[in-house]
Amino acid sequence: TFLHGELEEEIYMDQPEGFIVPGKEDYVCKLKRSLYGLKQSPRQWYKRFDSFMLSHGFKRSEFDSCVYIKFVNGSPIYLLL
């Protein structure tokens, strides 16, 4: 779920083992998207999910940020994350 999350800050990492470019061992990789295992991944995923839900008419609960509510024809739809 956390793959391909969009990053707000610049993150660099060492070249992965087995993919080191000969003659450029000291080079680093600049990430364009988040990787599974980064501390930022869950936060970036949630921010993207939250903006998607809000853009589709759901409202975030005041009491729990993982609960979204939308009323359709007077009936509530609850999404629990």
DRENDO-1510 file (C-alpha; in Angstrom, 1 decimal, always signed):
<recs>
REC; n; res; u; v; w
REC; 1; THR; +0.0; +0.0; +0.0 .
REC; 2; PHE; +2.9; +2.4; +0.6 .
REC; 3; LEU; +4.5; +2.0; -2.7 .
REC; 4; HIS; +4.7; +5.0; -5.0 .
REC; 5; GLY; +3.6; +7.6; -2.4 .
REC; 6; GLU; +4.5; +11.1; -3.3 .
REC; 7; LEU; +7.2; +12.9; -1.3 .
REC; 8; GLU; +7.1; +16.4; -0.1 .
REC; 9; GLU; +10.8; +16.6; +0.9 .
REC; 10; GLU; +14.0; +15.5; -0.9 .
REC; 11; ILE; +15.2; +12.0; +0.2 .
REC; 12; TYR; +18.4; +10.4; -0.8 .
REC; 13; MET; +19.6; +6.8; -0.3 .
REC; 14; ASP; +22.7; +4.8; -1.0 .
REC; 15; GLN; +22.7; +2.7; -4.1 .
REC; 16; PRO; +21.0; -0.7; -3.4 .
REC; 17; GLU; +23.3; -3.7; -3.0 .
REC; 18; GLY; +23.6; -5.4; -6.3 .
REC; 19; PHE; +22.8; -2.2; -8.3 .
REC; 20; ILE; +25.9; -0.2; -7.6 .
REC; 21; VAL; +27.3; +1.4; -10.7 .
REC; 22; PRO; +31.0; +0.6; -11.2 .
REC; 23; GLY; +33.1; +3.8; -10.9 .
REC; 24; LYS; +30.2; +5.6; -9.2 .
REC; 25; GLU; +30.2; +3.8; -5.9 .
REC; 26; ASP; +30.0; +7.1; -3.9 .
REC; 27; TYR; +26.9; +8.3; -5.8 .
REC; 28; VAL; +23.5; +8.3; -4.1 .
REC; 29; CYS; +19.9; +8.0; -5.4 .
REC; 30; LYS; +17.4; +10.7; -5.2 .
REC; 31; LEU; +13.9; +9.2; -4.6 .
REC; 32; LYS; +11.0; +10.5; -6.6 .
REC; 33; ARG; +8.5; +8.3; -4.8 .
REC; 34; SER; +8.4; +6.8; -1.3 .
REC; 35; LEU; +9.6; +3.3; -0.7 .
REC; 36; TYR; +8.1; +0.7; +1.6 .
REC; 37; GLY; +9.9; +0.9; +4.9 .
REC; 38; LEU; +10.5; +4.7; +4.9 .
REC; 39; LYS; +9.2; +6.4; +8.0 .
REC; 40; GLN; +7.4; +8.9; +5.7 .
REC; 41; SER; +5.5; +6.2; +3.8 .
REC; 42; PRO; +2.5; +5.8; +6.1 .
REC; 43; ARG; +2.1; +9.6; +6.5 .
REC; 44; GLN; +2.3; +10.2; +2.8 .
REC; 45; TRP; -0.1; +7.4; +2.1 .
REC; 46; TYR; -2.6; +8.7; +4.6 .
REC; 47; LYS; -2.4; +12.3; +3.3 .
REC; 48; ARG; -3.1; +11.0; -0.2 .
REC; 49; PHE; -6.0; +8.8; +1.0 .
REC; 50; ASP; -7.4; +11.7; +3.1 .
REC; 51; SER; -7.4; +14.1; +0.2 .
REC; 52; PHE; -9.1; +11.5; -2.1 .
REC; 53; MET; -11.9; +10.9; +0.5 .
REC; 54; LEU; -12.5; +14.6; +1.1 .
REC; 55; SER; -12.6; +15.2; -2.7 .
REC; 56; HIS; -15.4; +12.6; -3.0 .
REC; 57; GLY; -17.6; +14.3; -0.5 .
REC; 58; PHE; -16.7; +12.4; +2.7 .
REC; 59; LYS; -16.1; +14.3; +5.9 .
REC; 60; ARG; -13.5; +13.2; +8.5 .
REC; 61; SER; -14.9; +12.6; +12.0 .
REC; 62; GLU; -14.0; +15.2; +14.6 .
REC; 63; PHE; -13.4; +12.4; +17.1 .
REC; 64; ASP; -11.4; +9.9; +15.1 .
REC; 65; SER; -9.3; +10.8; +12.0 .
REC; 66; CYS; -9.7; +7.3; +10.7 .
REC; 67; VAL; -13.5; +7.5; +10.3 .
REC; 68; TYR; -15.1; +9.2; +7.3 .
REC; 69; ILE; -18.8; +9.9; +6.9 .
REC; 70; LYS; -20.9; +10.8; +3.9 .
REC; 71; PHE; -24.7; +11.2; +3.7 .
REC; 72; VAL; -26.4; +9.9; +0.5 .
REC; 73; ASN; -30.1; +10.4; +0.2 .
REC; 74; GLY; -30.3; +10.9; +4.0 .
REC; 75; SER; -28.5; +7.7; +4.9 .
REC; 76; PRO; -25.0; +7.7; +6.3 .
REC; 77; ILE; -22.1; +5.9; +4.8 .
REC; 78; TYR; -19.3; +5.2; +7.2 .
REC; 79; LEU; -15.8; +4.3; +6.1 .
REC; 80; LEU; -13.5; +3.0; +8.9 .
REC; 81; LEU; -9.8; +3.0; +8.1 .
</recs>
